[in-house]
Amino acid sequence: MRKEIGGVNQYVFTHGKRPSGKGAWAFKGADGKITFINGLYSEAKKQALKTIKNPVLQT
């Protein structure tokens, strides 16, 4: 089963495409803390799912 990070639909609405590529990706956890993860989106997503409770991609 694929795990989806919240906020992806907002990203698509804002940017017109799904998140991808290399950059500084911001994720907000359930506690409200924003964490930036550098690198490819696919790797940042994996790291966010491991380390952040209920991550949401920030646009």
HELIX and SHEET records of a PDB file:
HELIX    1   1 VAL A    8  HIS A   15  1                                   8    
HELIX    2   2 TYR A   41  THR A   51  1                                  11    
SHEET    1   A 3 ILE A  34  LEU A  40  0                                        
SHEET    2   A 3 LYS A  22  LYS A  28 -1                                        
SHEET    3   A 3 VAL A  56  LEU A  57 -1                                        
END                                                                             
